[in-house]
């Protein structure tokens, strides 16, 4: 992709990535967007215009043109140099698969064209150690029936909100270009967005948070996961970024997640709320219980029960291996035996305001909640669900500005926190991470022919990770759950009697 027309506009810069960024440094944003050529236009999402718009949008996102370099304390920086540009990857392919085939299969991975994802769930350096900070793959479907757009940015650079801010800006520029001729396009290459509205400086965001809020102490479980030293975390923190990535890549081959989609209609979410509100143990109003808490409690309860069931069905050899693995996990990462950890990826971006621009980083709070797996197994599913829904609601309601600052200060004071979290997550096989993606600007990714009809993660993903999606119409009235789980777990969850009353496997 030719970006020579904006080279003169790229200012040299160096952005030191933060301790919060490092927590997510091993993972990608490998999201796939499906577009239908409803009007049968010959020039449906033309490649030339998409590339032109992408180049112009990159003037505002110069960090995506930089290179990740080693800085200090096990962290890194992104160096932007117009004489050493990290050129984004933009590829195009053509498929014999028709959009109607994808639609009739509800966009199931089994009917996707080969090679849609040009990047995997984890960041992978090239043979020379370089890391692409932007990868795009455009797949044109049979008979010009539609387009599949894959776009990836490493999580180290930005969270999901920022990812969709970038895609939305790219789409906006593309729509603007559709109303101009080729001559004016060349003029725009010098004039679009002279002043950036996006902030890449991590120190600015940190100072904003610290200046607004007093410090709030964190719970003991947070400190155990992010502060307590272990053999594995010391070893991991001592490695270069590219070495950590290669180890993670090997680990993903041994322990991976196989994705499934679950669908929970809005009326079923209402029934879940009624179950909680009507229970004698509930002391919260319905406005204090979020849909996130309800859906997360539903799937997490089924997840724990499925893991217990799978463990009981394992062979003797597998049980011995699991027992030995549990001992190693406790030694290497201080995992509490027989304890299930639910990690809520909480967005704290709103606590950064006011800032002079949109922060392009990772203002997240990884909030853990623990429970005894034996207790969940012995308790009936309804009771477990209600108890967990109330716990999640109470816990997450306590995450305010001071708590967000407390988390940031904690990871900043412990530069190896990212390695400790990685060591914990890679050995705590019973942990489940949940992120709510429904607030992202997914519906604004309209390049001039309408927004995506479906948005999906890739099928082979990190293990035990769940994301809540608000899909476009006609499935807008409900919550779509992307669940990347170790093989066999999704099948057991789908057959769970209590879970299946409210959700179905797509």
C-alpha positions in Angstrom: 0.0 0.0 0.0 1.5 3.3 -1.1 1.6 5.9 1.7 4.1 8.2 0.1 1.5 11.0 -0.2 1.4 11.5 3.6 5.1 10.9 4.5 5.7 14.6 4.9 2.9 14.9 7.4 4.3 12.2 9.7 6.0 13.8 12.7 8.8 11.9 14.4 7.6 10.6 17.8 8.2 8.0 20.5 5.3 6.7 22.6 6.3 4.6 25.6 3.7 2.0 26.1 2.3 1.8 29.6 1.9 -0.9 32.3 -1.8 -1.1 31.4 -0.9 -1.7 27.8 1.5 -4.4 28.7 -1.3 -6.4 30.4 -2.8 -7.0 27.0 0.5 -7.0 25.0 0.3 -10.6 23.8 -3.1 -10.4 22.1 -4.6 -9.1 18.9 -7.9 -7.5 17.8 -8.6 -10.0 15.0 -12.2 -9.0 14.1 -14.1 -9.8 10.9 -16.8 -7.7 9.4 -19.3 -9.0 6.8 -20.9 -6.6 4.2 -23.7 -7.4 1.8 -23.9 -5.8 -1.6 -27.6 -5.3 -1.2 -28.1 -2.9 -4.2 -25.9 -5.1 -6.5 -23.6 -2.1 -7.2 -20.7 -2.7 -9.6 -18.4 -0.4 -7.5 -19.3 -1.9 -4.1 -16.6 -0.9 -1.6 -14.0 -0.3 -4.3 -10.5 -1.3 -3.3 -8.8 1.9 -4.6 -11.1 4.1 -2.5 -10.7 2.0 0.6 -6.9 2.2 0.3 -7.0 6.0 -0.3 -9.2 6.5 2.7 -7.0 4.3 4.9 -3.9 6.3 3.9 -5.6 9.6 4.8 -6.9 8.2 8.1 -3.4 7.1 9.0 -2.4 10.8 9.1 -4.3 10.9 12.4 -3.1 7.5 13.7 0.6 7.8 13.1 1.3 5.4 15.9 0.2 2.6 13.6 3.1 3.4 11.3 5.7 3.0 14.0 7.9 0.1 15.2 7.7 -1.5 18.6 11.1 -1.1 20.3 12.5 -2.2 23.7 12.4 0.6 26.3 12.8 -0.2 30.0 11.4 -2.3 32.9 10.2 -5.0 30.5 8.0 -2.5 28.7 8.3 -1.1 25.2 7.8 2.0 23.1 6.5 2.7 19.6 9.0 4.8 17.5 7.5 6.7 14.6 10.1 7.7 11.9 9.1 8.9 8.4 12.4 7.4 7.1 11.6 4.0 8.7 7.8 3.5 8.3 6.2 0.3 9.4 4.0 -0.1 6.3 0.6 -1.5 7.1 -0.4 -4.8 5.5 -3.3 -4.5 3.0 -4.1 -7.6 1.0 -7.1 -8.6 -1.2 -8.4 -12.0 -2.3 -11.4 -13.3 -4.2 -13.6 -16.2 -3.2 -16.1 -18.5 -4.9 -18.3 -18.4 -1.8 -21.5 -16.3 -2.2 -22.7 -14.0 0.5 -26.0 -16.0 0.7 -24.0 -19.1 1.7 -22.6 -17.2 4.7 -26.0 -15.7 5.6 -27.9 -19.1 5.4 -25.2 -20.6 7.7 -25.5 -17.7 10.2 -21.9 -16.8 9.3 -20.6 -20.0 10.9 -16.8 -20.4 10.5 -17.3 -23.7 8.6 -18.4 -21.7 5.5 -15.9 -18.9 5.7 -13.4 -18.6 2.8 -9.9 -19.9 3.5 -7.5 -17.4 4.9 -9.9 -14.7 6.0 -7.8 -13.8 9.0 -4.3 -12.6 8.1 -3.5 -12.5 11.9 -4.2 -14.8 14.7 -5.4 -14.3 18.3 -1.9 -13.6 19.6 0.7 -11.2 18.2 3.2 -12.9 16.0 6.5 -11.2 15.0 7.9 -11.8 11.6 11.2 -13.6 11.0 13.1 -10.3 11.4 11.4 -9.6 14.7 9.2 -6.8 13.4 5.5 -6.5 14.3 2.8 -5.2 12.0 0.6 -2.7 13.9 -2.1 -2.7 11.2 -3.2 -5.6 9.0 -6.1 -5.5 6.6 -7.5 -8.3 4.4 -10.3 -7.7 2.0 -12.1 -10.8 0.7 -14.5 -10.2 -2.3 -17.3 -12.8 -2.4 -18.7 -14.5 -5.5 -20.7 -12.5 -8.0 -19.8 -9.3 -6.2 -22.3 -10.3 -3.6 -20.4 -8.8 -0.7 -17.2 -8.2 1.1 -15.5 -9.6 4.2 -13.2 -7.1 5.9 -10.6 -8.4 8.4 -8.7 -5.8 10.4 -6.2 -6.3 13.2 -4.4 -4.0 15.5 -2.3 -5.5 18.4 -4.0 -4.9 21.8 -0.7 -3.5 23.0 -1.5 -0.3 21.0 -5.2 0.2 21.8 -8.3 -1.2 23.4 -11.6 -2.1 21.7 -13.0 1.4 21.9 -10.0 2.8 20.2 -10.0 0.0 17.6 -13.5 1.1 16.5 -12.6 4.8 16.7 -9.9 4.0 14.1 -12.3 1.9 11.9 -15.0 4.6 12.1 -12.6 7.3 11.1 -11.4 5.2 8.1 -15.0 4.6 7.1 -15.9 8.3 7.5 -13.0 9.4 5.2 -14.1 6.7 2.7 -17.6 8.1 2.6 -16.2 11.6 2.1 -14.1 10.4 -0.8 -17.1 8.9 -2.5 -18.4 12.4 -3.1 -15.2 13.7 -4.7 -13.4 13.2 -7.9 -9.9 11.9 -8.4 -8.5 15.4 -8.7 -9.9 16.5 -5.3 -8.7 13.2 -3.8 -5.1 14.3 -4.5 -5.8 17.6 -2.8 -7.3 15.8 0.3 -4.1 13.9 0.7 -2.6 17.2 2.0 -5.6 18.7 3.8 -7.5 16.0 5.7 -7.4 16.5 9.5 -4.5 19.0 9.9 -4.9 18.7 13.7 -5.2 15.3 15.3 -8.1 14.6 17.6 -6.4 11.5 19.0 -3.9 11.2 21.9 -1.2 8.5 22.0 0.8 9.8 25.0 0.2 7.4 27.9 1.6 9.8 30.5 -1.1 12.4 29.7 -3.8 9.9 30.5 -2.1 8.8 33.7 -1.8 12.3 35.0 -5.4 13.0 34.1 -6.5 10.1 36.3 -4.2 10.9 39.2 -5.2 14.6 39.2 -9.0 13.8 39.4 -9.2 11.1 42.0 -7.8 10.0 45.4 -6.3 6.6 45.6 -8.6 3.7 46.6 -7.2 0.4 48.0 -7.7 -2.7 46.0 -8.9 -6.1 47.2 -6.5 -8.9 48.2 -7.3 -11.0 45.1 -6.1 -8.2 42.7 -2.9 -7.9 44.7 -2.4 -11.7 44.6 -2.6 -11.9 40.8 -0.7 -8.8 39.9 1.8 -8.2 42.7 2.7 -11.6 44.1 6.0 -12.8 42.6 6.5 -16.3 41.1 9.1 -18.2 39.3 7.3 -18.1 36.0 6.6 -14.3 36.1 10.3 -13.5 36.9 11.4 -15.6 33.9 8.7 -14.1 31.6 9.5 -10.5 32.6 13.2 -10.9 31.8 12.5 -11.8 28.2 12.3 -9.4 25.2 8.8 -8.7 23.8 9.4 -10.8 20.7 10.6 -13.8 22.8 7.5 -13.5 25.0 5.3 -13.5 21.8 7.0 -16.6 20.4 6.5 -18.5 23.7 2.8 -17.5 23.7 2.5 -18.7 20.1 3.8 -22.1 21.2 1.5 -22.1 24.2 -1.5 -21.4 22.0 -0.8 -24.6 20.0 -0.9 -26.6 23.2 -3.9 -24.8 24.9 -6.3 -23.0 22.7 -9.9 -21.8 22.5 -12.4 -23.0 20.0 -15.1 -20.3 19.4 -18.8 -20.7 19.5 -21.7 -18.2 19.3 -24.6 -18.2 21.8 -27.7 -16.0 21.4 -29.7 -14.6 24.4 -32.9 -12.8 23.3 -33.8 -9.6 25.1 -36.9 -11.2 26.7 -34.7 -14.0 28.2 -32.5 -11.3 29.7 -35.6 -9.8 31.3 -36.5 -13.3 32.7 -33.0 -13.6 34.2 -33.4 -10.2 35.9 -36.8 -11.2 37.3 -35.2 -14.4 38.8 -32.6 -12.2 40.6 -35.0 -9.5 41.8 -37.6 -12.0 43.1 -35.0 -13.9 45.1 -35.2 -13.3 48.9 -31.4 -12.8 49.0 -31.5 -9.9 46.6 -31.1 -6.4 48.2 -30.5 -4.5 45.0 -33.0 -2.7 42.8 -33.4 -3.8 39.2 -31.5 -0.7 38.1 -28.5 -1.8 40.0 -28.2 -5.1 38.2 -26.8 -4.8 34.7 -27.4 -7.0 31.7 -23.6 -7.7 31.7 -23.9 -9.1 35.3 -26.9 -11.3 34.3 -25.3 -12.7 31.1 -21.9 -13.2 32.6 -23.3 -15.0 35.6 -25.3 -17.2 33.4 -22.4 -18.3 31.2 -19.9 -18.4 34.0 -22.1 -20.7 36.2 -22.5 -23.1 33.2 -18.8 -22.8 32.5 -17.8 -24.0 36.0 -20.3 -26.8 35.9 -19.1 -27.9 32.5 -15.4 -27.9 33.6 -16.4 -30.1 36.7 -18.3 -32.5 34.4 -15.5 -32.7 31.9 -13.0 -33.4 34.7 -15.2 -36.3 36.0 -15.3 -37.8 32.5 -11.6 -37.6 32.0 -9.4 -40.7 31.8 -7.1 -41.7 34.7 -4.1 -40.4 32.8 -5.8 -37.0 32.2 -6.8 -36.7 35.9 -3.2 -37.4 37.0 -2.0 -34.8 34.5 -4.5 -32.3 35.8 -3.5 -32.9 39.3 0.2 -32.4 38.5 -0.7 -29.3 36.5 -2.6 -27.9 39.5 0.5 -28.3 41.7 2.7 -26.6 39.1 0.2 -23.8 38.7 0.2 -23.2 42.4 4.0 -23.2 42.5 4.5 -21.1 39.3 1.7 -18.6 39.6 0.3 -18.8 43.1 -3.0 -20.0 42.0 -5.4 -21.0 44.8 -6.3 -24.7 44.4 -9.9 -25.5 43.6 -10.7 -21.9 43.0 -12.4 -20.5 39.9 -11.5 -16.9 38.9 -13.8 -14.8 36.8 -11.8 -11.9 35.3 -14.0 -8.9 34.3 -12.3 -6.7 31.8 -13.8 -3.4 32.9 -13.6 -0.2 30.8 -12.5 2.8 32.7 -12.2 5.2 29.8 -14.9 7.6 31.0 -12.8 8.3 34.1 -10.1 9.9 32.0 -12.2 12.8 31.0 -11.6 15.6 30.4 -8.8 15.1 27.9 -7.9 17.3 24.9 -8.6 14.6 22.4 -9.5 10.9 22.3 -7.1 8.6 24.2 -5.7 5.8 22.0 -4.6 3.3 24.6 -5.7 0.7 27.1 -7.6 2.2 30.1 -8.8 -1.1 31.4 -9.2 -2.6 34.9 -8.9 -6.4 35.1 -11.1 -7.1 38.0 -11.1 -10.7 39.4 -13.9 -12.5 41.3 -13.3 -15.9 42.9 -15.6 -18.7 43.8 -15.1 -22.3 45.0 -15.8 -24.7 42.2 -17.0 -27.4 44.6 -19.6 -25.0 46.0 -21.0 -24.3 42.5 -21.1 -28.0 41.7 -23.0 -28.9 44.8 -25.4 -25.9 44.6 -28.3 -25.9 42.1 -27.7 -23.9 39.0 -30.4 -21.3 39.7 -28.9 -20.5 43.1 -25.4 -20.3 41.8 -26.5 -17.9 39.0 -28.4 -15.6 41.4 -25.5 -15.5 43.9 -22.9 -14.7 41.1 -25.1 -12.1 39.4 -25.5 -10.2 42.7 -21.7 -10.5 43.4 -20.8 -9.2 39.9 -23.3 -6.3 40.3 -21.9 -5.3 43.7 -18.3 -5.7 42.7 -18.5 -3.7 39.4 -20.5 -1.0 41.0 -17.6 -0.3 43.3 -15.2 0.4 40.4 -15.3 4.2 40.4 -12.6 6.8 39.5 -10.6 6.2 42.7 -10.6 2.4 42.1 -9.5 3.0 38.5 -6.6 5.1 39.8 -5.8 2.5 42.4 -5.5 -0.2 39.7 -3.3 2.1 37.5 -1.0 3.0 40.4 -0.7 -0.6 41.4 0.5 -1.8 37.9 2.7 1.2 37.5 4.4 0.4 40.8 4.8 -3.2 39.7 6.3 -3.0 36.1 6.3 -6.9 36.0 2.6 -7.1 36.7 2.0 -8.0 33.0 4.3 -11.0 33.4 2.6 -12.1 36.7 -0.8 -11.8 35.1 0.3 -13.8 32.0 1.8 -16.5 34.3 -1.4 -16.7 36.2 -3.7 -16.7 33.2 -1.7 -19.4 31.4 -1.7 -21.8 34.4 -5.1 -21.1 35.9 -7.1 -23.4 33.6 -10.4 -22.7 35.4 -10.2 -18.9 34.9 -12.7 -17.2 32.5 -12.2 -13.7 31.1 -15.2 -11.7 30.0 -15.3 -8.4 28.1 -18.4 -6.3 27.1 -18.0 -5.1 23.5 -21.5 -3.8 23.1 -20.6 -0.1 23.5 -18.0 -0.1 20.7 -18.9 2.0 17.6 -19.4 -1.2 15.5 -22.4 0.2 13.7 -20.4 3.2 12.4 -18.1 1.2 10.3 -20.0 2.2 7.1 -17.7 2.8 4.1 -20.5 4.2 2.0 -22.7 1.2 1.3 -24.1 0.5 4.7 -22.7 -1.0 7.9 -21.7 -4.6 8.5 -24.4 -7.3 8.7 -22.4 -9.4 11.2 -19.2 -9.0 13.2 -17.2 -11.9 14.5 -14.0 -13.0 16.2 -12.0 -15.8 14.6 -12.6 -19.4 15.4 -9.2 -20.3 16.9 -8.8 -17.9 19.7 -7.3 -17.6 23.2 -8.8 -20.1 25.6 -11.6 -19.3 28.1 -12.5 -15.8 26.8 -16.0 -14.5 26.4 -17.1 -11.3 24.6 -20.6 -9.8 24.6 -21.7 -8.3 21.2 -24.6 -6.1 20.1 -25.0 -7.4 16.6 -26.6 -5.3 13.8 -30.2 -5.9 12.8 -32.1 -8.2 12.6 -30.4 -9.7 15.7 -30.1 -6.3 17.5 -32.7 -7.1 20.1 -30.6 -9.4 22.3 -27.1 -10.2 23.3 -24.7 -12.3 21.1 -22.1 -14.1 23.2 -18.8 -15.0 21.5 -17.3 -17.8 23.6 -13.8 -19.1 23.0 -13.5 -22.1 25.2 -11.3 -25.2 25.4 -12.7 -27.9 23.1 -15.7 -29.8 24.5 -16.7 -27.1 27.0 -19.1 -25.3 24.7 -20.9 -28.5 24.0 -21.4 -29.1 27.7 -22.5 -25.5 28.3 -25.1 -25.8 25.5 -26.6 -28.9 27.0 -26.7 -27.4 30.5 -30.5 -27.5 31.5 -30.5 -24.2 33.2 -28.4 -22.4 30.6 -30.4 -23.7 27.7 -33.6 -22.2 29.1 -32.2 -18.7 28.3 -29.6 -19.2 25.6 -29.1 -21.2 22.4 -26.0 -22.3 20.5 -25.9 -20.7 17.0 
